[in-house]
Amino acid sequence: MTADAADPRVLIAVPTYRRTHLLPPLVEAIRAQTDGLRTRVLLVDNDPDASARGVAAELGVEYLSEKTPGIAAVRQAALDAADGDELVVMIDDDVFPEEGWLRGLVDVWRDTGAAVVMGFVRYVWPDGTDPWIAAGGFMRRTRFPNGKRLDSLATGNVLVDAAQTRALGVRFDVTLGLIGGEDNVFGRAIIAKGGAVVASADSVARDDIAVERTTRAFVHRRAVSHGQARVRLLIREAPAWKRPLQHVAHLLGGVIRWVAFTAGRAVAALRGDLAGNAVFQRRAWFAQGRMLAALGRVTGEYTRPTAG
């Protein structure tokens, strides 16, 4: 811990990409929780057209344009923008902080001195969502107790002690582009260097899932993409001599899992088990992504429309 634990300075960074309508209520909610803390708010805009610049000026917050495509580049830009003793809190532009969100992160950091504190994201399905999708665990997080050490990381609601990560020499891998998985790579690198990643159960951000994400086509793409990202990262982290073997192992493992989970889905369907059917399908789609990545076919989770 290098920041002043009694009176830390906090940079609250909001990564954003062409969702300017979400920013005014989000910034207002952030400001409502900053009493007693020295804070500044920064919009980190990944839109090459700088669509959030005017919104930042209207809201009276700081603005940073990061044109390198991908959330990893945006998150690293936020860390680079922090002063030497500043903590960096990141909250995605499509979630909303609940009461105690900011204190929940800072208090756990004070208690543990961890390099990273991960808050909880609570997914809320809209009314009318297909019960099969809601039961399948397609959007889910585990709410770990305060201070629990973690071996994986999600960065939609997170505090990073920027001075610690700099001292450890850990940065977000901007070469990942739009693939995703940058948070797990970052977290594993911190742990490998001796830093700690811990949980805050008291820091909650609500994710009201957009209607367009409640279709089976969307959750299919998302599950496959997660499988692809997982295997791609595992292969990248293996020694060069071992990577051809990794491709074969992940392909075979994907095939075995796909067969098993597809069979499980069929059995669940015969039993009328809606949740089991959906969960097995999600796992089969994830296995499909594993196979595709093993064959060298990886598509980005964060796809973007072409400019026009």
Backbone hydrogen bonds in HBPLUS format (Angstrom, degrees):
<---DONOR---> <-ACCEPTOR-->    atom                        ^
c    i                          cat <-CA-CA->   ^        H-A-AA   ^      H-
h    n   atom  resd res      DA  || num        DHA   H-A  angle D-A-AA Bond
n    s   type  num  typ     dist DA aas  dist angle  dist       angle   num
A0087-LEU N   A0009-ARG O   2.84 MM  78  6.18 167.3  1.86 163.8 160.8     1
A0010-VAL N   A0038-ARG O   2.80 MM  28  6.13 163.6  1.82 163.0 168.6     2
A0040-ARG N   A0010-VAL O   3.08 MM  30  6.64 136.5  2.27 157.5 164.9     3
A0011-LEU N   A0087-LEU O   2.73 MM  76  6.01 174.3  1.74 167.1 166.9     4
A0089-VAL N   A0011-LEU O   2.82 MM  78  6.10 161.4  1.85 152.2 158.6     5
A0012-ILE N   A0040-ARG O   2.84 MM  28  6.10 172.5  1.84 171.0 171.9     6
A0042-LEU N   A0012-ILE O   2.88 MM  30  6.13 161.9  1.92 154.5 155.2     7
A0013-ALA N   A0089-VAL O   2.71 MM  76  6.03 153.7  1.78 163.0 171.7     8
A0091-ILE N   A0013-ALA O   3.17 MM  78  6.62 154.7  2.24 161.5 168.4     9
A0014-VAL N   A0042-LEU O   2.85 MM  28  6.22 159.2  1.89 164.2 168.9    10
A0044-VAL N   A0014-VAL O   3.02 MM  30  5.91 167.1  2.04 131.9 136.1    11
A0016-THR N   A0044-VAL O   2.95 MM  28  6.08 152.7  2.03 158.9 153.9    12
A0046-ASN N   A0016-THR O   2.94 MM  30  6.22 169.7  1.95 170.9 173.2    13
A0022-LEU N   A0019-ARG O   3.03 MM   3  5.78 155.7  2.09 119.9 126.5    14
A0023-LEU N   A0020-THR O   3.16 MM   3  5.35 150.7  2.25 105.4 113.7    15
A0026-LEU N   A0022-LEU O   3.40 MM   4  6.39 151.2  2.49 143.3 151.5    16
A0027-VAL N   A0023-LEU O   2.85 MM   4  5.96 170.3  1.86 165.2 166.5    17
A0028-GLU N   A0024-PRO O   3.06 MM   4  6.20 160.9  2.10 149.6 155.1    18
A0029-ALA N   A0025-PRO O   3.02 MM   4  6.17 156.0  2.08 142.0 147.9    19
A0030-ILE N   A0026-LEU O   2.90 MM   4  6.19 152.0  1.98 150.1 158.5    20
A0031-ARG N   A0027-VAL O   2.93 MM   4  6.15 167.3  1.95 154.7 157.2    21
A0032-ALA N   A0028-GLU O   3.13 MM   4  6.34 140.5  2.29 140.1 150.4    22
A0033-GLN N   A0030-ILE O   2.98 MM   3  5.57 161.6  2.02 116.6 122.7    23
A0034-THR N   A0031-ARG O   3.35 MM   3  5.37 174.8  2.35 110.6 110.9    24
A0037-LEU N   A0034-THR O   3.02 MM   3  5.50 156.3  2.08 141.9 141.0    25
A0062-GLU N   A0041-VAL O   2.97 MM  21  6.09 150.4  2.06 167.0 158.7    26
A0043-LEU N   A0062-GLU O   2.94 MM  19  6.23 167.8  1.95 142.7 142.9    27
A0064-LEU N   A0043-LEU O   2.86 MM  21  6.14 146.0  1.98 172.0 171.0    28
A0045-ASP N   A0064-LEU O   2.81 MM  19  6.15 155.8  1.87 165.7 171.4    29
A0066-GLU N   A0045-ASP O   2.84 MM  21  5.82 173.5  1.85 152.3 154.6    30
A0050-ALA N   A0047-ASP O   2.82 MM   3  5.18 163.3  1.84 119.0 122.6    31
A0053-ARG N   A0050-ALA O   3.20 MM   3  5.61 166.0  2.22 114.6 118.9    32
A0056-ALA N   A0052-ALA O   2.96 MM   4  6.16 160.4  1.99 154.3 158.8    33
A0057-ALA N   A0053-ARG O   3.12 MM   4  6.48 157.2  2.17 149.0 154.9    34
A0058-GLU N   A0054-GLY O   2.99 MM   4  6.26 158.5  2.03 148.2 153.9    35
A0059-LEU N   A0055-VAL O   2.91 MM   4  6.12 150.6  2.00 150.8 159.1    36
A0060-GLY N   A0056-ALA O   2.90 MM   4  5.95 120.0  2.27 139.6 154.5    37
A0061-VAL N   A0056-ALA O   3.09 MM   5  5.24 163.2  2.12 146.1 148.9    38
A0060-GLY N   A0057-ALA O   3.27 MM   3  5.10 143.6  2.41  93.5 103.9    39
A0074-VAL N   A0070-GLY O   3.38 MM   4  6.73 153.0  2.46 142.1 149.6    40
A0075-ARG N   A0071-ILE O   2.90 MM   4  6.12 164.3  1.93 154.9 158.3    41
A0076-GLN N   A0072-ALA O   2.97 MM   4  6.15 158.0  2.02 147.8 154.1    42
A0077-ALA N   A0073-ALA O   2.94 MM   4  6.07 151.7  2.02 141.1 149.1    43
A0078-ALA N   A0074-VAL O   3.05 MM   4  6.35 148.3  2.15 145.7 153.8    44
A0079-LEU N   A0075-ARG O   3.11 MM   4  6.48 155.8  2.18 145.7 151.5    45
A0080-ASP N   A0076-GLN O   2.87 MM   4  6.13 158.8  1.91 152.8 159.0    46
A0081-ALA N   A0077-ALA O   3.01 MM   4  6.15 132.2  2.25 137.6 149.6    47
A0081-ALA N   A0078-ALA O   3.19 MM   3  5.11 131.5  2.44  92.4 105.3    48
A0082-ALA N   A0079-LEU O   3.17 MM   3  5.43 157.5  2.23 106.2 113.1    49
A0086-GLU N   A0083-ASP O   3.14 MM   3  5.25 170.0  2.15 118.5 119.1    50
A0088-VAL N   A0160-VAL O   2.88 MM  72  5.11 168.7  1.89 153.2 156.4    51
A0160-VAL N   A0088-VAL O   2.68 MM  72  5.11 161.9  1.71 151.2 157.7    52
A0090-MET N   A0158-VAL O   2.81 MM  68  5.39 158.1  1.85 155.9 163.5    53
A0158-VAL N   A0090-MET O   3.05 MM  68  5.39 160.8  2.09 151.0 156.9    54
A0092-ASP N   A0156-GLY O   3.01 MM  64  5.15 152.7  2.09 144.8 145.6    55
A0095-VAL N   A0092-ASP O   3.41 MM   3  5.79 164.3  2.44 116.0 114.8    56
A0096-PHE N   A0206-ARG O   2.82 MM 110  5.05 146.4  1.93 135.9 147.2    57
A0206-ARG N   A0096-PHE O   2.73 MM 110  5.05 160.8  1.77 152.2 146.2    58
A0098-GLU N   A0204-VAL O   2.91 MM 106  5.61 171.8  1.92 159.8 158.7    59
A0101-TRP N   A0098-GLU O   3.00 MM   3  5.56 141.3  2.15 149.7 148.3    60
A0104-GLY N   A0100-GLY O   2.86 MM   4  5.72 147.7  1.96 144.2 153.6    61
A0105-LEU N   A0102-LEU O   3.13 MM   3  5.40 128.9  2.40 102.7 114.6    62
A0106-VAL N   A0102-LEU O   3.07 MM   4  6.38 171.8  2.07 159.1 160.3    63
A0107-ASP N   A0103-ARG O   2.80 MM   4  5.69 168.3  1.81 153.1 156.9    64
A0109-TRP N   A0105-LEU O   3.06 MM   4  6.32 155.0  2.13 147.2 154.7    65
A0110-ARG N   A0106-VAL O   2.88 MM   4  6.19 156.1  1.93 151.7 158.2    66
A0111-ASP N   A0107-ASP O   2.99 MM   4  6.23 156.5  2.04 146.1 152.3    67
A0112-THR N   A0108-VAL O   2.95 MM   4  6.02 145.9  2.06 147.8 156.0    68
A0113-GLY N   A0109-TRP O   2.70 MM   4  5.11 155.3  1.76 142.8 149.7    69
A0115-ALA N   A0196-ALA O   3.06 MM  81  5.45 128.3  2.34 131.1 145.1    70
A0161-ASP N   A0115-ALA O   2.83 MM  46  5.09 176.5  1.83 153.2 154.4    71
A0116-VAL N   A0196-ALA O   3.17 MM  80  6.52 151.1  2.26 158.4 161.7    72
A0198-VAL N   A0116-VAL O   2.97 MM  82  6.36 165.5  1.99 154.1 155.5    73
A0117-VAL N   A0159-LEU O   2.85 MM  42  5.01 160.8  1.89 144.2 150.0    74
A0159-LEU N   A0117-VAL O   2.79 MM  42  5.01 159.5  1.84 151.2 157.7    75
A0118-MET N   A0198-VAL O   2.77 MM  80  6.16 165.6  1.79 160.3 163.7    76
A0200-SER N   A0118-MET O   2.88 MM  82  5.89 144.6  2.01 150.7 143.5    77
A0119-GLY N   A0157-ASN O   2.85 MM  38  5.24 153.5  1.92 144.3 150.4    78
A0120-PHE N   A0203-SER O   2.79 MM  83  6.03 165.7  1.81 174.8 169.8    79
A0205-ALA N   A0120-PHE O   2.92 MM  85  6.35 155.9  1.98 158.2 166.2    80
A0122-ARG N   A0205-ALA O   2.85 MM  83  6.14 156.2  1.90 149.6 157.7    81
A0207-ASP N   A0122-ARG O   2.84 MM  85  5.86 171.5  1.84 143.5 144.7    82
A0124-VAL N   A0207-ASP O   2.86 MM  83  5.97 157.0  1.92 158.3 152.5    83
A0209-ILE N   A0124-VAL O   3.00 MM  85  5.94 151.3  2.09 146.8 156.0    84
A0129-THR N   A0126-PRO O   3.24 MM   3  5.93 141.9  2.40 142.4 140.9    85
A0133-ILE N   A0130-ASP O   2.96 MM   3  5.43 123.4  2.29 112.0 125.0    86
A0134-ALA N   A0130-ASP O   3.13 MM   4  6.48 164.6  2.15 157.0 161.4    87
A0135-ALA N   A0131-PRO O   2.96 MM   4  6.02 144.8  2.09 143.2 151.6    88
A0136-GLY N   A0133-ILE O   3.12 MM   3  5.20 150.2  2.21 103.5 112.4    89
A0148-LYS N   A0145-PRO O   3.17 MM   3  5.78 166.2  2.19 137.2 137.8    90
A0147-GLY N   A0199-ALA O   2.80 MM  52  5.25 153.2  1.87 160.4 151.3    91
A0199-ALA N   A0148-LYS O   2.99 MM  51  5.38 134.3  2.21 134.0 147.6    92
A0150-LEU N   A0197-VAL O   2.76 MM  47  5.53 166.8  1.78 159.9 158.7    93
A0164-GLN N   A0161-ASP O   3.00 MM   3  5.43 120.3  2.37 107.4 121.7    94
A0165-THR N   A0161-ASP O   3.09 MM   4  6.47 163.3  2.12 157.7 162.5    95
A0166-ARG N   A0162-ALA O   2.93 MM   4  6.09 154.2  2.00 147.6 154.8    96
A0167-ALA N   A0163-ALA O   2.99 MM   4  6.18 157.5  2.05 143.1 149.4    97
A0168-LEU N   A0164-GLN O   2.90 MM   4  6.18 146.2  2.01 148.7 158.6    98
A0169-GLY N   A0165-THR O   2.99 MM   4  6.10 117.0  2.40 131.7 147.1    99
A0170-VAL N   A0165-THR O   3.02 MM   5  5.41 164.5  2.04 157.7 157.6   100
A0169-GLY N   A0166-ARG O   2.98 MM   3  4.94 141.9  2.13  96.7 108.6   101
A0176-LEU N   A0173-ASP O   3.28 MM   3  6.08 169.6  2.29 119.2 122.0   102
A0177-GLY N   A0174-VAL O   3.35 MM   3  5.99 164.2  2.38 113.8 117.4   103
A0179-ILE N   A0176-LEU O   3.03 MM   3  5.62 165.9  2.05 140.8 143.3   104
A0302-TYR N   A0178-LEU O   3.19 MM 124  5.17 163.8  2.22 154.2 155.2   105
A0185-VAL N   A0181-GLY O   3.23 MM   4  6.49 162.5  2.26 153.9 158.9   106
A0186-PHE N   A0182-GLU O   2.98 MM   4  6.08 159.8  2.02 143.6 149.4   107
A0187-GLY N   A0183-ASP O   2.90 MM   4  6.10 164.4  1.92 150.2 154.4   108
A0188-ARG N   A0184-ASN O   2.92 MM   4  6.02 167.1  1.94 150.3 153.8   109
A0189-ALA N   A0185-VAL O   3.03 MM   4  6.16 151.6  2.11 144.5 152.3   110
A0190-ILE N   A0186-PHE O   3.07 MM   4  6.36 154.7  2.13 149.0 155.4   111
A0191-ILE N   A0187-GLY O   3.05 MM   4  6.35 166.5  2.07 154.4 157.4   112
A0192-ALA N   A0188-ARG O   2.90 MM   4  6.04 158.7  1.94 146.0 152.3   113
A0193-LYS N   A0189-ALA O   3.10 MM   4  6.28 137.6  2.29 139.8 149.8   114
A0193-LYS N   A0190-ILE O   3.13 MM   3  5.22 130.4  2.38  97.2 110.2   115
A0195-GLY N   A0190-ILE O   2.88 MM   5  5.10 153.2  1.95 152.4 143.5   116
A0194-GLY N   A0191-ILE O   3.00 MM   3  5.12 161.0  2.04 107.9 113.1   117
A0213-ARG N   A0210-ALA O   2.88 MM   3  5.46 158.4  1.93 116.8 124.2   118
A0214-THR N   A0211-VAL O   3.00 MM   3  5.37 160.1  2.04 121.6 121.7   119
A0219-VAL N   A0215-THR O   3.16 MM   4  6.51 172.3  2.17 157.7 157.6   120
A0220-HIS N   A0216-ARG O   2.94 MM   4  5.90 144.3  2.07 138.8 148.7   121
A0221-ARG N   A0217-ALA O   3.09 MM   4  6.31 167.6  2.10 146.5 149.0   122
A0222-ARG N   A0218-PHE O   2.91 MM   4  6.19 160.4  1.95 154.9 161.0   123
A0223-ALA N   A0219-VAL O   2.97 MM   4  6.01 162.2  2.00 141.6 146.0   124
A0224-VAL N   A0220-HIS O   3.02 MM   4  6.22 169.1  2.03 159.5 162.3   125
A0225-SER N   A0221-ARG O   2.88 MM   4  5.99 160.8  1.92 147.5 153.6   126
A0226-HIS N   A0222-ARG O   2.93 MM   4  6.16 154.4  2.00 147.8 154.3   127
A0227-GLY N   A0223-ALA O   3.09 MM   4  6.36 155.7  2.15 145.9 152.1   128
A0228-GLN N   A0224-VAL O   2.92 MM   4  6.23 157.0  1.97 152.5 159.2   129
A0229-ALA N   A0225-SER O   2.87 MM   4  6.10 165.9  1.89 153.8 157.2   130
A0230-ARG N   A0226-HIS O   2.96 MM   4  6.05 162.1  1.99 147.6 152.6   131
A0231-VAL N   A0227-GLY O   3.20 MM   4  6.38 172.5  2.20 151.1 152.1   132
A0232-ARG N   A0228-GLN O   2.92 MM   4  6.03 163.4  1.94 154.0 159.6   133
A0233-LEU N   A0229-ALA O   3.02 MM   4  6.12 161.2  2.05 150.2 154.2   134
A0234-LEU N   A0230-ARG O   3.08 MM   4  6.33 158.2  2.13 147.3 153.6   135
A0235-ILE N   A0231-VAL O   2.92 MM   4  6.11 162.0  1.95 156.0 160.0   136
A0236-ARG N   A0232-ARG O   2.98 MM   4  6.16 158.2  2.03 144.9 151.4   137
A0237-GLU N   A0233-LEU O   3.02 MM   4  6.20 148.3  2.13 146.3 153.9   138
A0238-ALA N   A0235-ILE O   3.17 MM   3  5.27 147.8  2.28 102.0 111.4   139
A0242-LYS N   A0239-PRO O   2.91 MM   3  5.37 141.4  2.06 112.7 124.1   140
A0243-ARG N   A0240-ALA O   3.35 MM   3  5.45 152.1  2.43 101.7 109.2   141
A0246-GLN N   A0242-LYS O   2.96 MM   4  6.24 147.1  2.07 148.6 159.2   142
A0246-GLN N   A0243-ARG O   3.03 MM   3  4.79 115.2  2.46  91.3 108.0   143
A0247-HIS N   A0243-ARG O   2.94 MM   4  6.25 154.3  2.01 156.5 161.8   144
A0248-VAL N   A0244-PRO O   3.28 MM   4  6.61 159.6  2.33 144.3 148.4   145
A0249-ALA N   A0245-LEU O   2.85 MM   4  6.09 165.2  1.87 152.5 157.1   146
A0250-HIS N   A0246-GLN O   2.86 MM   4  5.94 166.7  1.88 155.1 158.1   147
A0251-LEU N   A0247-HIS O   3.00 MM   4  6.10 149.7  2.09 141.9 150.5   148
A0252-LEU N   A0248-VAL O   2.97 MM   4  6.21 169.4  1.98 156.6 158.5   149
A0253-GLY N   A0249-ALA O   2.85 MM   4  5.95 159.0  1.89 145.2 152.3   150
A0254-GLY N   A0250-HIS O   2.81 MM   4  5.82 150.8  1.90 138.0 145.9   151
A0255-VAL N   A0251-LEU O   2.97 MM   4  6.24 157.4  2.02 148.8 154.5   152
A0256-ILE N   A0252-LEU O   2.97 MM   4  6.22 168.0  1.99 154.6 157.3   153
A0257-ARG N   A0253-GLY O   2.99 MM   4  6.13 164.0  2.01 146.8 151.6   154
A0258-TRP N   A0254-GLY O   2.81 MM   4  5.93 160.2  1.85 148.8 155.1   155
A0259-VAL N   A0255-VAL O   2.99 MM   4  6.20 163.8  2.01 153.4 156.7   156
A0260-ALA N   A0256-ILE O   3.01 MM   4  6.21 167.3  2.03 150.4 154.2   157
A0261-PHE N   A0257-ARG O   2.78 MM   4  5.89 171.3  1.78 159.7 162.3   158
A0262-THR N   A0258-TRP O   2.91 MM   4  5.86 153.4  1.98 142.7 150.5   159
A0263-ALA N   A0259-VAL O   3.02 MM   4  6.16 155.7  2.08 145.2 151.7   160
A0264-GLY N   A0260-ALA O   2.91 MM   4  6.17 152.8  1.99 143.0 151.3   161
A0265-ARG N   A0261-PHE O   2.86 MM   4  6.09 149.1  1.96 143.4 151.3   162
A0266-ALA N   A0262-THR O   3.09 MM   4  6.37 156.0  2.15 143.5 149.3   163
A0267-VAL N   A0263-ALA O   3.01 MM   4  6.33 159.8  2.06 153.6 158.4   164
A0268-ALA N   A0264-GLY O   2.94 MM   4  6.14 162.9  1.97 148.9 153.8   165
A0269-ALA N   A0265-ARG O   2.88 MM   4  6.12 151.3  1.97 148.0 156.1   166
A0270-LEU N   A0266-ALA O   3.03 MM   4  6.34 153.7  2.10 146.5 153.0   167
A0271-ARG N   A0267-VAL O   3.04 MM   4  6.34 144.0  2.17 145.5 155.6   168
A0273-ASP N   A0268-ALA O   2.86 MM   5  4.97 157.9  1.91 156.2 152.8   169
A0272-GLY N   A0269-ALA O   3.11 MM   3  5.04 150.5  2.20  97.8 106.9   170
A0277-ASN N   A0273-ASP O   2.94 MM   4  6.03 158.3  1.98 149.7 156.1   171
A0278-ALA N   A0274-LEU O   3.01 MM   4  6.28 161.7  2.05 152.1 156.4   172
A0279-VAL N   A0275-ALA O   2.87 MM   4  6.07 165.6  1.89 158.2 162.3   173
A0280-PHE N   A0276-GLY O   2.98 MM   4  6.04 168.7  1.99 151.0 154.3   174
A0281-GLN N   A0277-ASN O   3.06 MM   4  6.22 150.0  2.15 140.6 149.3   175
A0282-ARG N   A0278-ALA O   2.90 MM   4  6.18 156.8  1.95 149.9 156.0   176
A0283-ARG N   A0279-VAL O   3.01 MM   4  6.30 160.8  2.05 151.6 156.4   177
A0284-ALA N   A0280-PHE O   2.88 MM   4  6.09 148.8  1.98 143.1 152.2   178
A0285-TRP N   A0281-GLN O   2.89 MM   4  6.14 157.2  1.94 152.9 158.4   179
A0286-PHE N   A0282-ARG O   2.93 MM   4  6.21 153.8  2.00 145.8 153.6   180
A0287-ALA N   A0283-ARG O   2.90 MM   4  6.15 154.2  1.97 143.5 150.4   181
A0288-GLN N   A0284-ALA O   2.88 MM   4  6.19 144.7  2.00 141.3 151.7   182
A0289-GLY N   A0285-TRP O   3.02 MM   4  6.41 149.3  2.11 145.6 153.0   183
A0289-GLY N   A0286-PHE O   3.07 MM   3  5.08 116.7  2.49  93.6 108.7   184
A0290-ARG N   A0286-PHE O   3.02 MM   4  6.44 146.8  2.13 143.8 153.4   185
A0291-MET N   A0287-ALA O   3.02 MM   4  6.37 157.4  2.07 152.1 156.7   186
A0292-LEU N   A0288-GLN O   3.02 MM   4  6.32 162.6  2.05 151.0 155.7   187
A0293-ALA N   A0289-GLY O   2.95 MM   4  6.14 164.5  1.98 152.1 155.9   188
A0294-ALA N   A0290-ARG O   2.97 MM   4  6.16 155.2  2.03 146.9 154.1   189
A0295-LEU N   A0291-MET O   3.05 MM   4  6.34 134.3  2.27 141.2 153.2   190
A0295-LEU N   A0292-LEU O   3.05 MM   3  5.08 130.5  2.31  94.8 108.5   191
A0297-ARG N   A0292-LEU O   2.81 MM   5  5.08 159.1  1.86 150.1 143.0   192
A0296-GLY N   A0293-ALA O   2.88 MM   3  4.87 158.6  1.92 105.2 110.7   193
